[in-house]
Amino acid sequence: MDKPIVYTEHALVAMAERGLDSQWVERTVRNPQWTELDPNDPVVVRRFRAVPERGNRYLRVACVETVENIRIVSAFLDRRARPR
């Protein structure tokens, strides 16, 4: 069973301001093309995936996964992202 996904207030505001669909965010979190640790906070993992609905630009989702859930911290289309 998939862990529940919860959104911080910051993530919800960022998604609304950037026109990001929650389906894209959840698809990225559950099935990323690649991941990397956040260099400023080792608890935060960045998950990346191309979004066909946005010209295959890469969506970066910063999240914290615990035993209970996956908390979305932020999300944005990352112009500099390149698959690892």
Contacts in CASP RR format, 6 or more apart in sequence:
PFRMAT RR
TARGET T0000
AUTHOR 0000-0000-0000
METHOD contacts of the structure
MODEL  1
MDKPIVYTEHALVAMAERGLDSQWVERTVRNPQWTELDPNDPVVVRRFRA
VPERGNRYLRVACVETVENIRIVSAFLDRRARPR
2 30 0 8 1.000
3 65 0 8 1.000
3 68 0 8 1.000
3 69 0 8 1.000
3 70 0 8 1.000
4 68 0 8 1.000
4 69 0 8 1.000
4 70 0 8 1.000
5 25 0 8 1.000
5 26 0 8 1.000
5 29 0 8 1.000
5 69 0 8 1.000
5 70 0 8 1.000
5 71 0 8 1.000
5 72 0 8 1.000
6 69 0 8 1.000
6 70 0 8 1.000
6 71 0 8 1.000
6 72 0 8 1.000
7 15 0 8 1.000
7 22 0 8 1.000
7 71 0 8 1.000
7 72 0 8 1.000
8 71 0 8 1.000
8 72 0 8 1.000
8 73 0 8 1.000
8 74 0 8 1.000
10 73 0 8 1.000
10 74 0 8 1.000
11 25 0 8 1.000
11 72 0 8 1.000
11 73 0 8 1.000
11 74 0 8 1.000
11 75 0 8 1.000
14 20 0 8 1.000
14 74 0 8 1.000
14 75 0 8 1.000
14 76 0 8 1.000
15 21 0 8 1.000
15 22 0 8 1.000
15 25 0 8 1.000
15 75 0 8 1.000
18 75 0 8 1.000
18 76 0 8 1.000
18 77 0 8 1.000
20 59 0 8 1.000
20 75 0 8 1.000
20 76 0 8 1.000
20 77 0 8 1.000
21 53 0 8 1.000
24 49 0 8 1.000
24 51 0 8 1.000
24 53 0 8 1.000
24 54 0 8 1.000
24 59 0 8 1.000
25 59 0 8 1.000
25 61 0 8 1.000
25 72 0 8 1.000
25 75 0 8 1.000
27 49 0 8 1.000
28 47 0 8 1.000
28 48 0 8 1.000
28 49 0 8 1.000
28 51 0 8 1.000
28 59 0 8 1.000
28 61 0 8 1.000
28 75 0 8 1.000
29 47 0 8 1.000
29 61 0 8 1.000
29 63 0 8 1.000
29 70 0 8 1.000
29 72 0 8 1.000
31 49 0 8 1.000
32 47 0 8 1.000
32 48 0 8 1.000
32 49 0 8 1.000
32 61 0 8 1.000
33 48 0 8 1.000
33 49 0 8 1.000
33 50 0 8 1.000
33 58 0 8 1.000
33 83 0 8 1.000
34 47 0 8 1.000
34 48 0 8 1.000
34 83 0 8 1.000
34 84 0 8 1.000
35 45 0 8 1.000
35 46 0 8 1.000
35 47 0 8 1.000
35 48 0 8 1.000
36 45 0 8 1.000
36 46 0 8 1.000
36 48 0 8 1.000
36 84 0 8 1.000
37 44 0 8 1.000
37 45 0 8 1.000
37 46 0 8 1.000
38 44 0 8 1.000
38 45 0 8 1.000
38 46 0 8 1.000
38 62 0 8 1.000
43 64 0 8 1.000
44 62 0 8 1.000
44 63 0 8 1.000
44 64 0 8 1.000
44 73 0 8 1.000
45 62 0 8 1.000
45 63 0 8 1.000
45 64 0 8 1.000
45 65 0 8 1.000
46 60 0 8 1.000
46 61 0 8 1.000
46 62 0 8 1.000
47 60 0 8 1.000
47 61 0 8 1.000
47 63 0 8 1.000
48 58 0 8 1.000
48 59 0 8 1.000
48 60 0 8 1.000
48 61 0 8 1.000
48 78 0 8 1.000
48 81 0 8 1.000
48 83 0 8 1.000
49 58 0 8 1.000
49 59 0 8 1.000
50 56 0 8 1.000
50 57 0 8 1.000
50 58 0 8 1.000
50 59 0 8 1.000
51 57 0 8 1.000
51 58 0 8 1.000
51 59 0 8 1.000
51 77 0 8 1.000
54 77 0 8 1.000
57 77 0 8 1.000
57 78 0 8 1.000
57 79 0 8 1.000
58 77 0 8 1.000
58 78 0 8 1.000
58 81 0 8 1.000
58 82 0 8 1.000
59 75 0 8 1.000
59 76 0 8 1.000
59 77 0 8 1.000
59 78 0 8 1.000
60 75 0 8 1.000
60 76 0 8 1.000
60 77 0 8 1.000
60 78 0 8 1.000
60 81 0 8 1.000
61 72 0 8 1.000
61 74 0 8 1.000
61 75 0 8 1.000
62 72 0 8 1.000
62 73 0 8 1.000
62 74 0 8 1.000
62 75 0 8 1.000
63 70 0 8 1.000
63 71 0 8 1.000
63 72 0 8 1.000
63 73 0 8 1.000
64 70 0 8 1.000
64 71 0 8 1.000
64 73 0 8 1.000
65 71 0 8 1.000
END
